[in-house]
Amino acid sequence: MPLILITGLPTSGKSTRAAQLYDYLTERIAAESSASSTPKFRLHLISDQSLSISRSVYDLDPAHTPAHVRSANASEKDARAALYGAVKRVLSPRDIVILDTLNYIKGWRYQLYCEAKNVQTPFGLVQIGCPVARARGVNEARIRRQEQEQQEKEQNGDNNSTKDKSTTTPSTTAATAATAAAGAAPKSGDLHPETYQQSHQNWQQKQFEEESKGPDFDEDITLGDTDFPQEPYLPRSNWENLVFRYEEPNPMTRWDSPLFILTWNDSADDARKVFDQIWDEVIVNKPQKLIRANKSTVQRDKDPGGDYLYVLEKETQDIVKRILEQQAEVGEGGTVRLSRSGGSKGEEEEMLEVELPGKKVGLPQLQRYRRAFVALNRGGIGLEAVGTLAAGRLRESFVGYLNDAFEKEM
């Protein structure tokens, strides 16, 4: 069943729409499987939250990189590897997989598209349309909520402190003024609770004014219980970086189609219409064009007996043996005729010809060529279009390899 990606700007409502789509598909699957005890489809929702991936992995600021991390983007690569592994484990013709993460890199979307194509299952992309100002405002609202919660915790902790720390000394007041002048956030442990609260409010207002001097954002956004599920905020610099790096989907490309668009302010009825399209076009009515895996991703057939490496070694050694036996008869620069099937020579059987160089070829040289050929073809490399790699095709390939090598020596 299909792999459905959710993409959009950060804090644009992707997780909310993914949860709605999950509930919708759960309802439709239950309705389709009502007559049977076994569900027709299996549904999976994979996200950063389900894999316990922190938002900090997308922060490329070297100053925020932990000491044990090898590079700024190493944690993001590890996170994508975890997401890719989770999708690959459950993706099958019976499973519907919803991937709720940033999905902002087109190369990452192409990689997932190829994985779905390899399983021969449909693929779909859902983009959440949202203005940058609106998405920035949601992130700012989350930042304010986090700061408010932190402030309440610190105030509760200060109220439980001993009464002998309830006075403010002149040196503390001077330190407060110096801190505010420096533009850094005041520390609650150094100040009286009332002094800290006033200083923190002043500092917070100053930071808000500095941020508002940049790009516009909606200031009146309030987060309700629908903020799924109490999402953490992204640091401002990290949020701006992710928006800058976001690559818009292009429905003209294979890995971004079919593309379904939902906006942040679509009603439940509008969202359900889009979900109906996804169900009809991707899940129920599969694409009319048969989905075939790329040849480069298909597991290559080996010898029907399952002894591909044994056949490869056996046939190449037999060719080396026959060349040494016939070389004395045909002489230097002659032609050695070999059976394609490896049996005795027959009049009607196709024969292979090895053009010897103008000098005698010894066993060490032939063994060196044989080992190089075996190393190249140990996994069937370069023989994708051959089909079943049986003995006759291996002998033909090795003879061609030897002719190319001998031609360079002439």
C-alpha positions in Angstrom: 0.0 0.0 0.0 1.1 3.6 -0.5 3.7 5.6 1.2 2.3 9.1 2.0 4.7 11.9 2.9 3.6 15.0 4.7 5.6 18.1 3.8 5.5 21.8 4.5 7.2 24.7 6.4 8.1 24.1 10.0 5.2 24.8 12.4 2.8 24.9 9.5 0.4 22.2 10.9 1.9 19.0 9.5 1.4 16.9 12.6 -2.2 18.1 13.0 -3.0 17.1 9.4 -1.1 13.8 9.7 -3.2 12.9 12.8 -6.4 13.8 10.9 -5.3 11.7 7.9 -4.5 8.8 10.3 -7.9 9.0 11.9 -9.6 9.2 8.5 -7.8 6.2 7.1 -8.4 4.2 10.3 -12.2 4.9 9.8 -12.1 3.9 6.1 -10.1 0.7 6.8 -12.5 -0.3 9.5 -15.4 0.3 7.1 -13.8 -1.7 4.3 -12.9 -4.6 6.7 -16.3 -4.8 8.5 -17.2 -8.0 6.7 -13.9 -9.7 7.5 -12.3 -10.4 10.9 -8.8 -9.6 9.4 -8.3 -5.9 8.4 -7.7 -5.4 4.7 -4.9 -2.9 5.3 -2.5 -2.1 8.1 -1.8 1.6 9.0 1.3 3.1 10.4 2.1 6.7 11.4 5.9 7.4 11.6 7.1 10.8 12.9 9.9 12.4 14.8 7.9 12.0 18.0 7.2 8.3 17.5 10.9 7.7 17.1 11.9 10.1 19.9 13.9 12.3 17.6 14.6 15.7 19.1 14.0 19.0 17.3 17.6 19.9 18.0 18.9 17.5 15.4 17.9 20.0 12.7 20.0 22.8 14.2 23.1 23.3 12.1 24.6 26.0 14.3 28.1 24.8 15.2 27.8 26.6 18.5 24.9 24.3 19.5 26.7 21.1 18.3 27.5 18.7 21.2 31.1 17.8 21.8 30.5 14.1 20.9 28.9 14.9 17.5 31.3 14.7 14.5 29.7 17.6 12.6 26.8 20.0 12.7 24.6 18.0 10.3 25.6 14.6 11.5 22.7 14.3 13.9 20.3 15.2 11.1 21.7 12.5 8.9 21.3 10.0 11.7 17.7 11.1 12.2 17.0 10.6 8.5 18.6 7.2 8.6 16.3 6.2 11.6 13.2 7.5 9.7 14.2 5.6 6.5 14.8 2.4 8.4 11.4 2.7 10.2 9.7 3.2 6.8 11.5 0.4 5.1 10.7 -2.1 7.9 6.9 -1.7 7.6 6.4 -0.7 3.9 4.7 -3.5 2.0 1.7 -4.1 -0.4 -0.6 -4.4 2.7 0.7 -1.5 4.7 -0.2 2.2 4.5 2.6 4.3 5.8 2.2 8.0 6.7 5.6 9.8 7.3 5.2 12.9 9.3 8.5 14.8 9.4 10.0 17.9 7.7 10.6 16.1 4.3 12.0 19.4 3.0 14.8 18.0 0.9 13.8 16.8 -2.6 16.7 14.3 -2.6 15.2 12.8 0.6 11.7 12.6 -1.1 13.3 11.0 -4.1 14.9 8.4 -1.9 11.6 7.5 -0.3 9.9 7.4 -3.8 12.5 4.9 -5.0 11.9 2.8 -1.9 8.2 2.7 -2.6 8.8 1.9 -6.2 11.1 -0.9 -5.2 8.3 -2.5 -3.2 6.0 -1.7 -6.2 3.5 0.3 -4.1 2.0 3.7 -4.8 3.4 7.0 -3.5 1.8 10.2 -2.6 2.8 13.6 -1.2 0.6 16.0 0.9 1.8 19.6 1.2 0.6 21.8 4.0 0.2 25.3 2.6 0.9 28.1 5.1 2.3 31.6 4.8 5.7 32.2 6.3 4.4 34.9 8.6 1.7 32.5 10.0 4.2 29.7 10.6 6.7 32.1 12.2 3.9 33.4 14.5 3.1 29.8 15.6 6.7 29.3 16.5 6.9 32.6 18.4 3.7 31.6 20.3 5.4 28.4 21.3 8.4 30.3 22.4 6.3 32.6 24.6 4.5 29.6 26.1 7.7 27.9 26.9 9.2 31.0 28.5 6.0 31.5 30.5 6.1 28.0 31.8 9.7 28.3 32.7 9.1 31.6 34.4 6.2 30.0 36.5 8.5 27.2 37.5 11.2 29.6 38.6 8.7 31.8 40.5 7.4 28.7 42.3 10.9 27.7 43.2 11.7 31.2 44.5 8.6 31.4 46.6 9.7 28.3 48.5 13.1 29.7 49.2 14.1 30.9 52.7 13.2 34.3 54.0 16.8 35.3 54.6 17.3 35.7 50.8 14.3 38.1 50.5 16.3 41.3 50.5 18.0 42.9 47.6 21.5 44.3 48.1 22.9 47.3 46.2 25.4 45.0 44.5 22.6 42.8 43.2 20.8 45.8 41.8 24.0 46.9 40.1 24.5 43.4 38.7 20.9 43.5 37.4 21.5 46.8 35.6 24.8 45.5 34.1 23.0 42.3 32.9 20.2 44.2 31.3 22.7 46.6 29.6 24.6 43.7 28.2 21.5 42.3 26.7 21.7 38.8 28.4 18.9 37.1 30.2 18.9 37.7 34.0 19.5 34.6 36.2 16.9 33.9 38.8 19.4 32.5 41.3 21.1 35.9 41.7 18.0 38.1 42.2 15.0 38.6 44.5 11.9 37.0 43.0 10.2 40.4 42.4 13.3 41.9 41.0 13.9 38.9 38.7 10.4 39.0 37.4 10.6 42.6 36.4 14.1 42.2 34.9 13.0 39.1 33.0 9.9 40.9 31.6 12.0 43.8 30.5 14.6 41.5 28.8 11.8 39.5 27.2 10.2 42.7 25.8 13.5 43.8 24.4 14.1 40.5 22.7 10.6 40.6 21.2 11.2 44.1 19.8 14.5 43.0 18.3 12.9 40.0 16.7 10.0 42.0 15.3 12.4 44.3 13.5 13.1 41.4 11.2 10.6 39.6 9.0 6.9 40.1 9.9 5.0 37.5 11.9 1.6 37.2 13.4 1.7 38.5 16.9 -1.8 37.6 18.0 -1.6 33.8 17.6 -2.6 31.9 20.7 -2.1 28.2 21.1 -5.0 26.1 22.2 -5.4 22.5 23.2 -5.3 21.6 19.5 -1.6 22.3 19.3 -0.6 18.7 18.6 0.7 17.4 20.9 2.0 20.4 22.8 4.7 20.7 20.2 8.1 22.1 21.4 9.3 25.3 19.7 12.3 25.7 17.4 15.0 28.3 18.1 14.5 31.3 15.9 17.8 30.9 14.0 17.0 27.2 13.5 13.5 27.9 12.3 14.7 30.6 9.8 17.4 28.2 8.5 14.9 25.4 7.9 12.6 27.8 6.0 15.5 28.9 3.9 16.5 25.3 3.0 12.9 24.2 2.3 12.5 22.9 -1.3 9.0 23.3 -2.6 7.5 20.2 -4.2 7.2 20.2 -8.0 4.2 18.1 -9.2 5.9 17.8 -12.6 8.5 15.4 -11.1 7.8 11.8 -10.4 8.9 11.9 -6.8 6.5 14.8 -6.0 3.4 13.5 -7.6 0.6 12.9 -7.1 0.6 16.1 -5.0 -2.3 16.9 -2.6 -2.4 20.4 -1.1 -4.0 21.3 2.2 -3.9 24.8 3.7 -3.5 25.6 7.3 -7.0 27.2 7.6 -8.9 24.5 5.7 -11.9 23.3 7.6 -12.6 19.7 8.6 -14.9 19.2 5.6 -12.3 20.6 3.1 -9.6 18.3 4.6 -11.9 15.3 4.3 -12.5 16.1 0.6 -8.7 16.0 0.1 -8.5 12.7 2.1 -11.2 11.3 -0.1 -9.1 12.1 -3.1 -6.1 10.4 -1.5 -8.2 7.3 -0.8 -9.7 7.1 -4.3 -6.6 8.0 -6.4 -3.8 6.4 -4.4 -5.2 3.6 -2.2 -8.3 2.2 -3.9 -7.8 3.1 -7.6 -4.1 2.4 -8.0 -2.2 4.1 -10.8 -3.1 2.6 -14.2 0.5 2.5 -15.1 2.1 -0.6 -13.7 4.7 0.2 -11.0 8.0 -1.5 -11.7 11.1 -1.3 -9.6 14.2 0.3 -11.2 16.6 -2.3 -12.6 19.3 -1.0 -10.4 17.3 -1.8 -7.3 16.0 -5.3 -8.4 17.6 -8.2 -6.7 19.5 -10.0 -9.5 18.7 -13.6 -10.3 21.5 -16.1 -9.8 22.0 -19.6 -11.1 18.7 -21.6 -10.6 20.6 -24.0 -8.4 21.6 -21.2 -6.0 25.3 -21.8 -6.5 26.2 -18.7 -8.4 29.7 -18.2 -6.9 30.5 -21.9 -7.4 29.4 -21.7 -11.1 31.3 -18.5 -11.6 34.6 -20.1 -10.2 34.0 -23.3 -12.1 33.4 -21.9 -15.5 36.2 -19.3 -15.4 38.7 -22.0 -14.3 37.5 -24.3 -17.1 38.1 -21.5 -19.7 41.6 -20.9 -18.3 42.4 -24.6 -18.5 41.1 -25.0 -22.1 43.1 -21.9 -23.2 46.3 -23.4 -21.9 45.6 -26.7 -23.5 44.8 -25.3 -27.0 47.5 -22.6 -26.9 50.2 -25.1 -28.0 48.1 -26.1 -31.0 47.1 -22.7 -32.3 50.3 -20.9 -31.4 50.9 -17.3 -30.4 48.3 -14.9 -31.8 46.0 -17.7 -32.7 42.3 -18.2 -31.9 41.0 -20.5 -29.2 37.5 -21.9 -29.8 35.5 -22.7 -26.7 32.0 -24.2 -26.2 29.5 -21.7 -24.8 27.8 -24.3 -22.6 31.1 -25.8 -21.4 30.5 -29.2 -22.9 32.2 -30.9 -25.9 32.4 -29.1 -29.2 29.4 -29.6 -31.4 28.7 -28.5 -35.0 25.4 -26.8 -34.2 26.4 -25.3 -30.8 27.5 -21.7 -30.7 31.2 -21.3 -30.1 33.2 -18.6 -28.3 36.5 -17.4 -29.6 39.4 -16.0 -27.7 42.0 -14.0 -29.7 45.4 -14.7 -28.1 48.0 -11.9 -28.1 51.3 -12.1 -30.0 53.1 -13.6 -27.1 52.7 -16.7 -25.0 50.1 -16.4 -22.3 51.1 -18.1 -19.0 49.0 -19.4 -16.2 49.8 -16.6 -13.7 48.6 -14.0 -16.2 45.3 -15.9 -16.9 44.7 -16.4 -13.2 45.2 -12.7 -12.6 42.6 -11.9 -15.2 40.3 -14.5 -13.8 40.5 -13.2 -10.2 39.8 -9.7 -11.5 36.7 -10.9 -13.4 35.4 -12.8 -10.4 35.8 -9.8 -8.2 33.9 -7.6 -10.6 31.0 -10.1 -11.1 30.8 -11.6 -7.6 27.4 -9.7 -7.1 26.4 -9.7 -10.8 27.6 -6.2 -11.3 26.9 -4.9 -14.8 24.7 -7.8 -15.7 21.3 -6.4 -14.7 19.7 -6.9 -18.2 20.9 -10.5 -18.6 18.2 -12.1 -16.5 19.3 -15.5 -15.1 23.1 -15.5 -14.8 23.6 -19.1 -15.9 26.8 -20.8 -17.0 26.6 -19.9 -20.7 26.2 -16.2 -20.1 29.1 -16.2 -17.6 31.4 -17.9 -20.0 30.5 -15.4 -22.8 31.2 -12.5 -20.4 34.6 -13.9 -19.3 35.6 -14.5 -22.9 34.8 -11.0 -23.8 36.7 -9.7 -20.8 39.8 -11.7 -21.9 39.6 -10.5 -25.5 39.5 -6.9 -24.3 42.5 -7.5 -22.0 44.5 -9.3 -24.7 43.7 -6.5 -27.2 45.4 -4.0 -25.0 48.6 -6.1 -25.0 48.8 -6.3 -28.8 
